[in-house]
Amino acid sequence: MDVHVPSGVTRGLRLRGVTVLTAQVDSTKTMDDPDLLDRAMSLGYVVFTQDVDFLIEVARRQRIGQAFAGVVYAHQLNVSIGQCVQDLELMAKIYDPVDMMNRLEYLPL
């Protein structure tokens, strides 16, 4: 979870048995977006963010063919916490990490 994600999303996913690592727990909350994507890839985690600026780095990587572990983006005003939890849980249960490599997905599904 990027630092911009409400804690309710994290709590909801954990209650549903989804493994979640937050930027706060990983001590990466001040990390720049490129470094956070590299960190997520090294750990094998997809990044969930609500930071529109994060999309710039994703687009850059896709344009030059630089690998990343995958990103899920939801605009803060277009999706509720409950919908984020529901959609992210579904994605966590149907996708393997390799399925998300170099992909950008948008919520709501």
C-alpha positions as CSV (number, residue, x, y, z in Angstrom):
1,M,0.0,0.0,0.0
2,D,1.2,3.4,-1.0
3,V,1.3,6.0,1.8
4,H,-1.8,7.7,0.3
5,V,-4.1,4.7,0.8
6,P,-6.6,5.0,3.7
7,S,-6.0,2.6,6.6
8,G,-9.6,1.3,6.2
9,V,-8.5,-0.4,3.0
10,T,-5.6,-2.1,4.7
11,R,-7.8,-3.2,7.6
12,G,-10.5,-4.5,5.4
13,L,-8.1,-6.6,3.3
14,R,-6.4,-8.0,6.3
15,L,-9.8,-9.0,7.8
16,R,-10.4,-10.9,4.6
17,G,-7.0,-12.7,4.8
18,V,-5.2,-10.7,2.2
19,T,-1.5,-10.1,2.9
20,V,-0.8,-6.4,2.9
21,L,2.4,-4.4,3.4
22,T,2.0,-0.7,3.9
23,A,4.6,1.9,3.2
24,Q,4.3,3.0,6.8
25,V,5.2,-0.5,8.1
26,D,8.0,-1.0,5.5
27,S,9.5,2.4,6.4
28,T,9.1,3.6,2.8
29,K,6.5,6.3,3.3
30,T,8.9,9.0,2.2
31,M,10.4,7.0,-0.7
32,D,10.1,8.4,-4.2
33,D,7.8,6.6,-6.6
34,P,10.5,5.0,-8.7
35,D,12.2,3.6,-5.6
36,L,8.9,2.4,-4.2
37,L,8.2,0.5,-7.4
38,D,11.7,-1.0,-7.3
39,R,11.2,-2.0,-3.7
40,A,7.8,-3.6,-4.4
41,M,9.3,-5.6,-7.3
42,S,12.1,-6.9,-5.1
43,L,9.6,-8.1,-2.6
44,G,7.2,-9.5,-5.2
45,Y,4.3,-7.1,-4.2
46,V,1.9,-5.2,-6.5
47,V,1.5,-1.6,-5.4
48,F,-2.0,-0.1,-4.7
49,T,-2.0,3.6,-4.9
50,Q,-4.4,6.5,-5.0
51,D,-1.7,9.0,-6.0
52,V,-2.2,10.2,-9.5
53,D,1.5,11.2,-9.7
54,F,2.4,7.6,-9.4
55,L,0.9,7.0,-12.8
56,I,3.6,9.1,-14.4
57,E,6.3,6.7,-13.3
58,V,4.2,3.7,-14.4
59,A,3.8,5.3,-17.9
60,R,7.5,6.0,-18.1
61,R,8.4,2.4,-17.3
62,Q,5.9,1.0,-19.7
63,R,7.2,3.4,-22.5
64,I,10.8,2.3,-22.0
65,G,10.1,-1.3,-21.2
66,Q,11.4,-1.2,-17.6
67,A,9.9,-4.0,-15.5
68,F,7.7,-3.4,-12.5
69,A,5.7,-5.7,-10.3
70,G,2.3,-4.1,-11.2
71,V,0.2,-1.2,-10.0
72,V,-3.4,-0.9,-9.1
73,Y,-4.8,2.7,-9.1
74,A,-8.0,4.1,-7.8
75,H,-8.9,7.8,-7.8
76,Q,-9.8,8.9,-4.3
77,L,-13.2,10.4,-5.4
78,N,-14.2,7.5,-7.8
79,V,-14.2,4.5,-5.5
80,S,-15.2,3.9,-1.9
81,I,-13.1,2.1,0.7
82,G,-15.5,-0.8,0.6
83,Q,-15.3,-1.1,-3.2
84,C,-11.5,-0.9,-3.0
85,V,-11.4,-3.7,-0.5
86,Q,-13.8,-5.9,-2.5
87,D,-12.0,-5.3,-5.8
88,L,-8.5,-5.8,-4.3
89,E,-9.5,-8.9,-2.5
90,L,-10.8,-10.3,-5.8
91,M,-7.6,-9.4,-7.6
92,A,-5.5,-10.9,-4.8
93,K,-7.4,-14.2,-5.0
94,I,-7.5,-14.6,-8.8
95,Y,-4.1,-13.2,-10.0
96,D,-0.7,-14.6,-9.3
97,P,2.0,-11.9,-9.0
98,V,3.4,-12.8,-12.4
99,D,0.0,-12.0,-13.9
100,M,0.4,-8.4,-12.8
101,M,3.9,-7.9,-14.0
102,N,4.2,-4.6,-15.9
103,R,0.4,-4.0,-15.7
104,L,-1.6,-1.0,-14.5
105,E,-5.1,-1.8,-13.4
106,Y,-7.8,0.7,-12.4
107,L,-10.5,0.5,-9.7
108,P,-13.3,0.1,-9.6
109,L,-13.2,-3.1,-11.7
